Amino acid sequence: MTAGHAPSGARSVRVVKHSIVIAGHRTSVSLEEPFWRALKEIAAVDGVSLAALVARVDAGRGEANLSSALRVFVLERASGQK
C-alpha cells in the first residue's frame, strides 16, 4: 500500500462531526460513522449517555487528541482490553 491510497477493496467512510458538552464546555468531535455507532452501542451497554462516555474517555486521554482517544477506546473495547 502506498501513502495516501486506501487498501484494495476499502470503501469510503464518511466523517461525521458531533457537538458534545464535556465538563460544561461544548466541543466538536469528528469521527467516522462506524466509530460513532460503536460508541453509541458501548454507551448503551454501559448504561450511560454518549456525552458521559465521551467525557469519561476525555478525562483519561492525557495529551492524546480526543478523536484519536475515542478511536483507540473503541478498538480496545472491541478487543476486550478494557
C-alpha positions as CSV (number, residue, x, y, z in Angstrom):
1,M,0.0,0.0,0.0
2,T,1.3,3.4,-0.9
3,A,0.9,6.5,1.2
4,G,-2.3,8.4,0.6
5,H,-4.1,5.4,-1.0
6,A,-6.7,3.2,0.6
7,P,-6.1,-0.6,0.6
8,S,-7.7,-2.6,-2.2
9,G,-11.4,-3.1,-1.5
10,A,-11.6,-0.3,1.1
11,R,-14.7,1.8,0.9
12,S,-15.0,5.5,1.6
13,V,-16.3,6.1,5.1
14,R,-18.0,9.4,5.9
15,V,-16.6,11.5,8.7
16,V,-19.3,13.0,11.0
17,K,-18.9,15.9,13.3
18,H,-20.8,15.8,16.6
19,S,-21.1,18.7,19.1
20,I,-20.8,17.4,22.7
21,V,-20.7,19.1,26.1
22,I,-17.8,17.9,28.2
23,A,-17.4,19.3,31.7
24,G,-19.7,22.2,30.9
25,H,-17.8,23.1,27.6
26,R,-19.2,22.5,24.2
27,T,-16.7,20.8,21.8
28,S,-16.9,19.2,18.4
29,V,-15.6,15.8,17.6
30,S,-15.1,14.4,14.1
31,L,-15.2,10.6,13.7
32,E,-16.1,8.1,11.0
33,E,-19.7,6.8,11.2
34,P,-18.6,3.3,12.4
35,F,-16.9,4.8,15.4
36,W,-20.0,6.8,16.3
37,R,-22.1,3.7,16.0
38,A,-19.7,1.7,18.2
39,L,-19.6,4.5,20.8
40,K,-23.4,4.6,21.0
41,E,-23.5,0.8,21.4
42,I,-20.9,0.9,24.2
43,A,-22.7,3.7,25.9
44,A,-26.0,1.7,25.8
45,V,-24.2,-1.4,27.2
46,D,-22.6,0.7,30.0
47,G,-25.9,2.4,30.8
48,V,-24.6,5.9,30.2
49,S,-25.2,8.7,27.7
50,L,-23.0,9.2,24.7
51,A,-21.8,12.5,26.3
52,A,-21.0,10.8,29.6
53,L,-19.0,8.1,27.8
54,V,-17.1,10.7,25.7
55,A,-16.4,12.7,29.0
56,R,-15.0,9.5,30.6
57,V,-12.6,8.9,27.6
58,D,-11.7,12.6,27.7
59,A,-10.8,12.5,31.3
60,G,-8.4,9.7,30.8
61,R,-6.8,10.6,27.5
62,G,-3.8,12.6,28.7
63,E,-2.2,14.5,25.8
64,A,-3.9,12.5,23.1
65,N,-6.3,14.1,20.6
66,L,-9.9,13.4,21.7
67,S,-10.9,11.9,18.3
68,S,-7.8,9.6,18.4
69,A,-8.5,8.7,22.0
70,L,-12.1,7.7,21.1
71,R,-10.9,5.5,18.2
72,V,-8.4,3.7,20.5
73,F,-11.1,3.3,23.2
74,V,-13.5,1.7,20.7
75,L,-10.7,-0.6,19.4
76,E,-9.7,-1.6,22.9
77,R,-13.3,-2.4,23.9
78,A,-13.8,-4.4,20.7
79,S,-10.7,-6.5,21.5
80,G,-11.7,-6.9,25.1
81,Q,-8.8,-4.9,26.5
82,K,-10.9,-2.7,28.8
